[in-house]
């Protein structure tokens, strides 16, 4: 069962709550929810790995990722302002590996919660740097 840790200041606005839930959905492997939150022309830049363009390619990538079993997700910060947002935290996998992540989002516009672009930074944590 997935353990979810969210800092108390990660809610309160629709965009902050969406980004919190979006990241929790990554931990749960809820591809349907994740794909429903992005625009048809989504661009996802996973730094140092690949850039994914378009909803179909995005959906494929998300469905590939749901095979990885997450044991725990900790969301440290969720920040939004205007049409931008950011989330950082830690994912602990069932195989014992841990990843620190920081994701930056651009929404379709200032009033929309549809995600137009994502930029992700992921770092493998070793036993000396993990908490």
TIKOLSE-212007 format. One record per atom (N, C-alpha, C): residue number from 1; chain; atom name; x, y, z. Coordinates in steps of 0.1 Angstrom, whole numbers, plus 5000, padded with zeros to 4 digits. Example, Ala and Ser with C-alpha at 12.3 -4.5 7.8 and 13.67 -1.06 7.14 Angstrom:
# TIKOLSE-212007
    i  ch  at     u     v     w
    1   A   N  5132  4943  5078
    1   A  CA  5123  4955  5078
    1   A   C  5132  4967  5078
    2   A   N  5128  4978  5071
    2   A  CA  5137  4989  5071
    2   A   C  5129  5000  5079
This chain:
# TIKOLSE-212007
    i  ch  at     u     v     w
    1   A   N  5008  4988  5000
    1   A  CA  5000  5000  5000
    1   A   C  5009  5013  5000
    2   A   N  5005  5022  4992
    2   A  CA  5012  5035  4991
    2   A   C  5011  5043  5003
    3   A   N  5022  5048  5008
    3   A  CA  5022  5058  5019
    3   A   C  5024  5071  5013
    4   A   N  5015  5081  5017
    4   A  CA  5015  5094  5012
    4   A   C  5017  5104  5023
    5   A   N  5028  5113  5021
    5   A  CA  5031  5123  5031
    5   A   C  5030  5137  5023
    6   A   N  5021  5145  5028
    6   A  CA  5020  5159  5022
    6   A   C  5021  5169  5033
    7   A   N  5030  5179  5031
    7   A  CA  5032  5189  5040
    7   A   C  5019  5197  5041
    8   A   N  5015  5203  5053
    8   A  CA  5003  5209  5055
    8   A   C  5000  5222  5046
    9   A   N  5011  5228  5041
    9   A  CA  5009  5240  5033
    9   A   C  5007  5237  5018
   10   A   N  5004  5225  5014
   10   A  CA  5004  5221  5000
   10   A   C  4990  5221  4994
   11   A   N  4980  5228  5000
   11   A  CA  4967  5228  4994
   11   A   C  4962  5243  4993
   12   A   N  4949  5245  4995
   12   A  CA  4942  5258  4996
   12   A   C  4938  5264  4983
   13   A   N  4945  5262  4972
   13   A  CA  4941  5268  4959
   13   A   C  4938  5257  4949
   14   A   N  4929  5259  4940
   14   A  CA  4926  5248  4930
   14   A   C  4939  5243  4923
   15   A   N  4948  5252  4919
   15   A  CA  4960  5248  4912
   15   A   C  4969  5240  4921
   16   A   N  4971  5245  4933
   16   A  CA  4979  5238  4943
   16   A   C  4974  5224  4946
   17   A   N  4961  5223  4948
   17   A  CA  4954  5210  4951
   17   A   C  4956  5201  4938
   18   A   N  4954  5206  4926
   18   A  CA  4956  5198  4914
   18   A   C  4970  5192  4913
   19   A   N  4980  5201  4915
   19   A  CA  4994  5196  4914
   19   A   C  4997  5186  4925
   20   A   N  4992  5188  4937
   20   A  CA  4993  5178  4948
   20   A   C  4987  5165  4943
   21   A   N  4975  5165  4939
   21   A  CA  4968  5153  4935
   21   A   C  4975  5146  4922
   22   A   N  4980  5155  4913
   22   A  CA  4987  5150  4901
   22   A   C  4999  5142  4905
   23   A   N  5007  5147  4915
   23   A  CA  5019  5140  4919
   23   A   C  5015  5127  4927
   24   A   N  5005  5128  4935
   24   A  CA  5000  5116  4942
   24   A   C  4996  5105  4932
   25   A   N  4989  5110  4921
   25   A  CA  4985  5100  4911
   25   A   C  4997  5093  4904
   26   A   N  5009  5100  4903
   26   A  CA  5021  5094  4898
   26   A   C  5025  5082  4907
   27   A   N  5024  5085  4920
   27   A  CA  5028  5074  4930
   27   A   C  5018  5063  4929
   28   A   N  5006  5065  4927
   28   A  CA  4996  5055  4926
   28   A   C  4995  5048  4913
   29   A   N  5002  5053  4903
   29   A  CA  5001  5048  4889
   29   A   C  4988  5050  4883
   30   A   N  4981  5061  4886
   30   A  CA  4968  5064  4881
   30   A   C  4969  5072  4868
   31   A   N  4973  5064  4857
   31   A  CA  4975  5070  4844
   31   A   C  4963  5078  4839
   32   A   N  4951  5073  4841
   32   A  CA  4939  5079  4836
   32   A   C  4938  5093  4841
   33   A   N  4939  5095  4854
   33   A  CA  4938  5108  4861
   33   A   C  4949  5117  4855
   34   A   N  4962  5113  4854
   34   A  CA  4973  5121  4850
   34   A   C  4971  5126  4836
   35   A   N  4967  5117  4827
   35   A  CA  4965  5121  4813
   35   A   C  4954  5131  4811
   36   A   N  4943  5129  4819
   36   A  CA  4932  5138  4819
   36   A   C  4935  5153  4823
   37   A   N  4946  5155  4829
   37   A  CA  4950  5169  4834
   37   A   C  4958  5177  4824
   38   A   N  4962  5171  4813
   38   A  CA  4971  5178  4804
   38   A   C  4964  5182  4791
   39   A   N  4970  5192  4784
   39   A  CA  4965  5196  4771
   39   A   C  4969  5186  4760
   40   A   N  4962  5187  4749
   40   A  CA  4965  5178  4738
   40   A   C  4979  5180  4732
   41   A   N  4985  5193  4734
   41   A  CA  4998  5196  4729
   41   A   C  5009  5196  4740
   42   A   N  5006  5188  4751
   42   A  CA  5016  5188  4762
   42   A   C  5030  5186  4757
   43   A   N  5039  5192  4764
   43   A  CA  5054  5190  4762
   43   A   C  5059  5187  4776
   44   A   N  5065  5175  4777
   44   A  CA  5071  5171  4790
   44   A   C  5086  5169  4788
   45   A   N  5094  5178  4794
   45   A  CA  5109  5177  4792
   45   A   C  5114  5171  4805
   46   A   N  5119  5158  4804
   46   A  CA  5125  5151  4815
   46   A   C  5140  5154  4813
   47   A   N  5146  5163  4821
   47   A  CA  5159  5168  4818
   47   A   C  5169  5156  4819
   48   A   N  5178  5155  4809
   48   A  CA  5188  5145  4808
   48   A   C  5183  5132  4804
   49   A   N  5170  5131  4800
   49   A  CA  5165  5118  4796
   49   A   C  5158  5119  4783
   50   A   N  5147  5126  4782
   50   A  CA  5139  5127  4769
   50   A   C  5129  5139  4770
   51   A   N  5124  5142  4758
   51   A  CA  5113  5152  4757
   51   A   C  5101  5145  4751
   52   A   N  5090  5146  4757
   52   A  CA  5078  5139  4752
   52   A   C  5068  5150  4747
   53   A   N  5063  5149  4735
   53   A  CA  5054  5159  4729
   53   A   C  5041  5152  4725
   54   A   N  5030  5159  4729
   54   A  CA  5017  5154  4725
   54   A   C  5010  5144  4735
   55   A   N  4997  5145  4735
   55   A  CA  4990  5137  4745
   55   A   C  4992  5122  4744
   56   A   N  4992  5117  4731
   56   A  CA  4994  5103  4729
   56   A   C  5007  5098  4734
   57   A   N  5018  5105  4730
   57   A  CA  5031  5101  4735
   57   A   C  5032  5102  4750
   58   A   N  5026  5113  4756
   58   A  CA  5026  5115  4770
   58   A   C  5019  5103  4777
   59   A   N  5007  5099  4771
   59   A  CA  4999  5087  4777
   59   A   C  5008  5075  4777
   60   A   N  5015  5072  4766
   60   A  CA  5024  5060  4765
   60   A   C  5034  5061  4776
   61   A   N  5041  5072  4777
   61   A  CA  5051  5073  4788
   61   A   C  5046  5071  4802
   62   A   N  5034  5077  4805
   62   A  CA  5028  5075  4818
   62   A   C  5024  5060  4820
   63   A   N  5019  5054  4810
   63   A  CA  5015  5040  4812
   63   A   C  5027  5031  4813
   64   A   N  5039  5034  4807
   64   A  CA  5051  5027  4810
   64   A   C  5056  5029  4824
   65   A   N  5054  5041  4829
   65   A  CA  5059  5044  4843
   65   A   C  5051  5037  4854
   66   A   N  5038  5034  4851
   66   A  CA  5030  5028  4862
   66   A   C  5034  5014  4865
   67   A   N  5043  5008  4858
   67   A  CA  5049  4995  4861
   67   A   C  5058  4996  4874
   68   A   N  5064  5008  4876
   68   A  CA  5073  5010  4887
   68   A   C  5065  5011  4900
   69   A   N  5067  5003  4910
   69   A  CA  5059  5003  4922
   69   A   C  5065  5013  4932
   70   A   N  5057  5022  4936
   70   A  CA  5061  5032  4946
   70   A   C  5056  5028  4960
   71   A   N  5065  5029  4969
   71   A  CA  5061  5025  4983
   71   A   C  5056  5037  4991
   72   A   N  5063  5049  4988
   72   A  CA  5060  5061  4996
   72   A   C  5063  5073  4987
   73   A   N  5054  5083  4988
   73   A  CA  5057  5096  4982
   73   A   C  5056  5107  4992
   74   A   N  5065  5116  4992
   74   A  CA  5065  5128  5001
   74   A   C  5065  5140  4993
   75   A   N  5055  5148  4994
   75   A  CA  5054  5161  4987
   75   A   C  5059  5172  4997
   76   A   N  5070  5178  4994
   76   A  CA  5076  5188  5002
   76   A   C  5069  5202  5000
   77   A   N  5068  5206  4988
   77   A  CA  5063  5220  4985
   77   A   C  5055  5219  4972
   78   A   N  5044  5227  4972
   78   A  CA  5036  5229  4960
   78   A   C  5035  5245  4959
   79   A   N  5039  5250  4948
   79   A  CA  5039  5265  4947
   79   A   C  5032  5268  4933
   80   A   N  5022  5277  4933
   80   A  CA  5016  5282  4921
   80   A   C  5015  5297  4921
   81   A   N  5016  5302  4909
   81   A  CA  5014  5317  4907
   81   A   C  5011  5319  4893
   82   A   N  4999  5325  4890
   82   A  CA  4995  5328  4877
   82   A   C  4994  5315  4869
   83   A   N  5001  5314  4858
   83   A  CA  5000  5302  4850
   83   A   C  5012  5292  4852
   84   A   N  5019  5294  4863
   84   A  CA  5030  5285  4866
   84   A   C  5029  5278  4879
   85   A   N  5036  5267  4881
   85   A  CA  5036  5260  4893
   85   A   C  5048  5251  4895
   86   A   N  5051  5246  4907
   86   A  CA  5062  5238  4909
   86   A   C  5059  5228  4921
   87   A   N  5064  5216  4921
   87   A  CA  5063  5207  4931
   87   A   C  5076  5200  4933
   88   A   N  5080  5197  4946
   88   A  CA  5092  5189  4948
   88   A   C  5089  5179  4959
   89   A   N  5097  5169  4959
   89   A  CA  5095  5158  4969
   89   A   C  5104  5146  4967
   90   A   N  5100  5135  4974
   90   A  CA  5108  5123  4973
   90   A   C  5099  5111  4970
   91   A   N  5103  5102  4962
   91   A  CA  5096  5090  4959
   91   A   C  5105  5078  4963
   92   A   N  5099  5070  4972
   92   A  CA  5106  5058  4976
   92   A   C  5099  5046  4969
   93   A   N  5107  5038  4962
   93   A  CA  5102  5027  4954
   93   A   C  5102  5014  4963
   94   A   N  5094  5005  4959
   94   A  CA  5093  4992  4966
   94   A   C  5106  4984  4966
   95   A   N  5114  4987  4955
   95   A  CA  5127  4980  4954
   95   A   C  5138  4987  4963
   96   A   N  5134  4997  4971
   96   A  CA  5144  5004  4980
   96   A   C  5150  5016  4974
   97   A   N  5150  5019  4961
   97   A  CA  5155  5031  4955
   97   A   C  5147  5043  4959
   98   A   N  5154  5054  4960
   98   A  CA  5147  5067  4963
   98   A   C  5151  5078  4953
   99   A   N  5141  5086  4949
   99   A  CA  5143  5096  4940
   99   A   C  5138  5109  4945
  100   A   N  5147  5120  4944
  100   A  CA  5142  5133  4947
  100   A   C  5138  5139  4934
  101   A   N  5127  5147  4934
  101   A  CA  5122  5152  4922
  101   A   C  5118  5167  4924
  102   A   N  5119  5174  4913
  102   A  CA  5113  5188  4912
  102   A   C  5107  5189  4898
  103   A   N  5094  5193  4898
  103   A  CA  5087  5194  4886
  103   A   C  5082  5209  4885
  104   A   N  5083  5214  4873
  104   A  CA  5079  5228  4870
  104   A   C  5068  5227  4859
  105   A   N  5057  5234  4861
  105   A  CA  5045  5233  4853
  105   A   C  5041  5246  4847
  106   A   N  5036  5246  4835
  106   A  CA  5029  5258  4829
  106   A   C  5015  5254  4826
  107   A   N  5006  5261  4831
  107   A  CA  4992  5258  4828
  107   A   C  4988  5265  4814
  108   A   N  4977  5260  4809
  108   A  CA  4972  5266  4796
  108   A   C  4971  5281  4796
  109   A   N  4966  5286  4807
  109   A  CA  4965  5301  4809
  109   A   C  4963  5303  4824
  110   A   N  4961  5316  4828
  110   A  CA  4961  5319  4842
  110   A   C  4948  5313  4849
  111   A   N  4937  5311  4842
  111   A  CA  4925  5306  4848
  111   A   C  4923  5291  4847
  112   A   N  4931  5284  4839
  112   A  CA  4930  5270  4836
  112   A   C  4938  5262  4845
  113   A   N  4934  5249  4848
  113   A  CA  4942  5240  4855
  113   A   C  4947  5229  4846
  114   A   N  4945  5231  4832
  114   A  CA  4951  5221  4823
  114   A   C  4966  5224  4821
  115   A   N  4974  5213  4822
  115   A  CA  4989  5215  4822
  115   A   C  4993  5214  4807
  116   A   N  5001  5225  4804
  116   A  CA  5006  5227  4790
  116   A   C  5020  5222  4788
  117   A   N  5028  5225  4798
  117   A  CA  5042  5220  4798
  117   A   C  5046  5215  4812
  118   A   N  5055  5206  4812
  118   A  CA  5062  5201  4824
  118   A   C  5076  5199  4822
  119   A   N  5084  5203  4832
  119   A  CA  5099  5201  4831
  119   A   C  5102  5194  4844
  120   A   N  5108  5182  4843
  120   A  CA  5111  5174  4855
  120   A   C  5126  5172  4856
  121   A   N  5130  5173  4869
  121   A  CA  5144  5170  4873
  121   A   C  5143  5158  4883
  122   A   N  5150  5148  4881
  122   A  CA  5149  5136  4890
  122   A   C  5163  5132  4893
  123   A   N  5166  5130  4906
  123   A  CA  5179  5126  4911
  123   A   C  5178  5113  4919
  124   A   N  5186  5103  4916
  124   A  CA  5186  5091  4925
  124   A   C  5193  5095  4938
  125   A   N  5187  5091  4949
  125   A  CA  5193  5094  4962
  125   A   C  5201  5081  4967
  126   A   N  5212  5083  4972
  126   A  CA  5219  5072  4978
  126   A   C  5217  5072  4993
  127   A   N  5222  5062  5000
  127   A  CA  5219  5060  5014
  127   A   C  5225  5071  5022
  128   A   N  5235  5078  5018
  128   A  CA  5241  5089  5025
  128   A   C  5233  5102  5024
  129   A   N  5225  5104  5013
  129   A  CA  5218  5116  5012
  129   A   C  5203  5115  5015
  130   A   N  5198  5103  5017
  130   A  CA  5184  5101  5020
  130   A   C  5181  5102  5035
  131   A   N  5169  5106  5038
  131   A  CA  5165  5107  5052
  131   A   C  5157  5095  5056
